[in-house]
């Protein structure tokens, strides 16, 4: 039987991947750089959001197996990733 946290994480990633494919098709259909850039900008919000939610689900699933210190280290790693991704 599949763990509910694993199933939720996988489902979020499938949805995220589907959105990426739809966005790529939309960019091709729109055929203009300004509109494609607007679609791409919308995706910039989706990626970090999916990262945070899937990581949170994974941590919730492992909460009983991890110490607070280890959870803190994982949270620091996610913050560093977000700073690297979002910092101009």
PyMOL commands that set and color helices and strands:
alter all, ss='L'
color gray80, all
select helices_A, chain A and resi 4-30+33-62+68-86
alter helices_A, ss='H'
color red, helices_A
deselect
rebuild
show_as cartoon
